[in-house]
Amino acid sequence: MSSRINHVSVSARDLATSVDFYVDLLGAEPIPTPNFGLPVQWLALGRTQLHIFEADLQPTSHHHLAITVDDLEPVYRAAERHDAFDREAFGNHLVELPGDVVQLYLRDPGGNLVEIDHDGVDRLPGDIRAQLKGLWELHPQSDEQMRGRLFVPE
């Protein structure tokens, strides 16, 4: 059996503001969306969709969606423009995992936690790399834990 996630759905306090955020941040493409009886917009992110629905909900602290990008710098700069960095949930907004993977944590306009994954610390510009903290700097890691790898497709 083969399976993959085809879409993720997140709430927005203001649909247009959240749609604009994901278009600016990730180049998401608004696509035709059926009427579900509430304000909703589907966005294409490669072969996956992000569904944004308007609702007055408060997202939880650690539930999140993760998106892999080929180049972290433009996403980082867009998040910076939006003042979207989340430095609380996982100890820093920019974390290096074992295996040379970088995670950028941010909050969208609806308050949802978004993780942006990127392969290769050395590919980051110096000013961004200076913000990076190794997960092992934030939390002690055993040898077994240091062998953990996040699947980041190329």
C-alpha positions as CSV (number, residue, x, y, z in Angstrom):
1,M,0.0,0.0,0.0
2,S,1.3,3.4,-0.9
3,S,0.1,6.6,0.9
4,R,1.0,10.2,1.2
5,I,-0.6,13.3,2.7
6,N,-2.6,15.2,0.0
7,H,-3.6,18.2,2.0
8,V,-3.4,19.9,5.4
9,S,-6.1,22.2,6.7
10,V,-5.4,25.2,9.0
11,S,-7.7,27.8,10.5
12,A,-7.5,31.6,9.8
13,R,-9.0,34.5,11.7
14,D,-9.0,36.5,8.4
15,L,-8.9,34.3,5.3
16,A,-7.5,36.9,2.9
17,T,-4.6,37.8,5.3
18,S,-3.7,34.2,5.7
19,V,-3.9,33.4,2.0
20,D,-1.6,36.4,1.3
21,F,0.8,35.2,3.9
22,Y,1.3,31.8,2.3
23,V,1.5,33.2,-1.2
24,D,4.2,35.6,0.0
25,L,6.0,33.1,2.2
26,L,6.0,30.0,0.0
27,G,4.7,31.1,-3.4
28,A,1.6,29.1,-2.7
29,E,-0.9,29.2,-5.6
30,P,-4.7,29.8,-4.9
31,I,-6.6,27.2,-6.8
32,P,-10.4,26.7,-7.5
33,T,-12.1,25.8,-4.2
34,P,-15.6,24.2,-3.8
35,N,-18.2,25.9,-1.6
36,F,-18.2,24.2,1.8
37,G,-20.6,26.7,3.4
38,L,-17.8,28.6,5.2
39,P,-15.0,30.8,3.9
40,V,-12.2,28.5,2.6
41,Q,-9.4,28.7,0.1
42,W,-7.3,25.9,-1.3
43,L,-3.7,26.6,-2.1
44,A,-1.3,24.4,-4.2
45,L,2.1,23.7,-2.7
46,G,3.7,21.4,-5.3
47,R,1.8,18.1,-5.2
48,T,0.2,18.9,-1.8
49,Q,-2.6,21.3,-1.0
50,L,-3.0,23.6,2.0
51,H,-6.6,24.3,2.9
52,I,-7.3,27.5,4.8
53,F,-10.7,28.0,6.5
54,E,-11.9,31.0,8.3
55,A,-12.8,30.3,11.9
56,D,-12.3,32.0,15.3
57,L,-10.1,29.3,16.8
58,Q,-7.0,29.4,19.0
59,P,-4.4,27.0,17.7
60,T,-2.5,24.9,20.2
61,S,1.1,25.6,21.1
62,H,2.9,22.7,19.4
63,H,0.6,21.2,16.8
64,H,2.1,22.2,13.5
65,L,2.5,21.5,9.8
66,A,6.0,21.2,8.2
67,I,7.0,22.2,4.7
68,T,10.3,21.4,3.0
69,V,11.8,24.1,0.8
70,D,14.8,24.0,-1.5
71,D,16.0,27.5,-0.5
72,L,15.4,28.7,3.1
73,E,16.6,32.3,2.6
74,P,13.6,33.7,0.7
75,V,11.2,32.1,3.2
76,Y,13.3,33.4,6.1
77,R,13.2,37.0,4.6
78,A,9.4,36.8,4.1
79,A,8.9,35.5,7.6
80,E,11.1,38.4,8.8
81,R,9.0,40.9,6.9
82,H,5.8,39.5,8.5
83,D,7.4,39.4,12.0
84,A,6.4,35.7,12.1
85,F,9.2,34.0,13.9
86,D,8.2,31.7,16.8
87,R,11.0,31.6,19.4
88,E,9.0,29.9,22.1
89,A,7.6,26.5,21.0
90,F,10.9,24.7,20.5
91,G,13.4,27.1,22.1
92,N,14.5,29.1,19.1
93,H,13.0,30.1,15.8
94,L,15.9,28.4,13.9
95,V,17.1,24.9,15.0
96,E,19.6,22.5,13.5
97,L,18.8,18.8,13.8
98,P,21.2,15.9,13.6
99,G,21.8,15.1,10.0
100,D,22.3,18.7,8.8
101,V,18.7,19.7,8.6
102,V,17.5,23.2,9.5
103,Q,14.0,23.9,10.9
104,L,12.5,27.4,10.9
105,Y,9.6,27.9,13.2
106,L,7.0,30.6,12.6
107,R,3.4,31.5,13.2
108,D,1.0,32.3,10.4
109,P,-1.6,35.2,10.8
110,G,-4.1,32.7,12.3
111,G,-1.6,31.7,15.0
112,N,-0.8,28.2,13.5
113,L,2.7,27.0,14.1
114,V,4.5,26.3,10.8
115,E,7.8,24.5,10.5
116,I,10.0,25.1,7.4
117,D,12.6,22.4,6.8
118,H,15.7,22.8,4.7
119,D,18.7,20.5,4.0
120,G,22.2,22.0,4.6
121,V,23.4,24.4,7.2
122,D,26.3,25.5,5.0
123,R,23.8,26.7,2.3
124,L,22.5,29.4,4.7
125,P,23.8,33.0,4.4
126,G,26.0,34.0,7.4
127,D,23.4,36.3,9.0
128,I,20.8,33.6,9.1
129,R,23.3,30.9,10.2
130,A,24.2,33.1,13.1
131,Q,20.6,32.8,14.4
132,L,20.8,28.9,14.4
133,K,21.0,26.8,17.5
134,G,21.7,23.1,17.5
135,L,19.0,21.0,19.1
136,W,21.7,19.6,21.3
137,E,22.3,23.1,22.6
138,L,18.7,23.4,23.7
139,H,18.2,19.8,25.0
140,P,20.8,17.1,25.9
141,Q,20.9,14.3,23.3
142,S,22.0,10.7,23.7
143,D,24.0,8.9,21.0
144,E,20.8,7.2,19.9
145,Q,18.9,10.5,19.7
146,M,21.8,12.0,17.6
147,R,21.2,9.3,15.0
148,G,17.6,10.5,14.5
149,R,16.9,11.8,11.0
150,L,14.0,13.9,9.7
151,F,13.0,12.8,6.2
152,V,13.5,15.8,4.0
153,P,13.0,14.8,0.3
154,E,15.2,16.4,-2.3
